Amino acid sequence: MLVVQLVGSAAALLMGQLLQKRYGIPAVLGLLLLGIGIEARSTKCAGVGAALLMLAVAAPQT
């Protein structure tokens, strides 16, 4: 059980770093809000996170 949690945490950190490097802070914030919203079963929080993540990914890169 501990190994699964450790691997999951490492994967989440890697995903966060990849998003931050490629899409910036708004994408990481969107992913965080989406995850919190899903865990808390809050549709508002998950919706805001999904919208923020979508906008960060769809925005033109400078």
N, C-alpha and C positions, 0 to 999 in steps of 0.2 A: 504494500500500500504506500509506503514512504517513497519507494522508487518511482511509482506512478506520479505522485505529487511533485517530486523533484524534476522529472522529465517534463511534466506539464508546465511547471514554473519556468523552466529553461526555454521551452518553446514559446511561451508567452513573452518572455523578455526578448527573445530573438525576433519575434514578430513585431514587437513594439519598436525595437531599434531599426528594423528594416523599414517600417512605415515612417518613422521619424526622419530617417535619412532620405527617403524618396519623396514623401509627401508633406513632411513637416509636422509641427505640433498639432494643428487642427485634426489631422488624421488620427493621431494617438489619442487625443481627447475624445474624438468620436468613437473610437474602438473601446475606450474605457467606459464611456457612458452607455454604449450598447451592451457591454458585458454586465455592468451593474444593473441596467434595466431588465435584462433577461433573468439575472439571478433574483432580483427583487420582485419580479413579475409586474414591473411598472411599464405600461405601454408608452407613457409620455417620455420617460427617460430613455427607453430603447428607441423610440421614434426620433427623438432629438439626436441621439448618438448615431443612428443610421443615416439621418439626413446630413449631419456634419461630416461623417465619413464619406458619403457619396459626393458631397460638394468638394471635399478635399481631393478626392481621386479624379473627379471630372474637371476640376479647374485647370486652365492652361498652365503649364510649367514655365517659370521664368528662369 
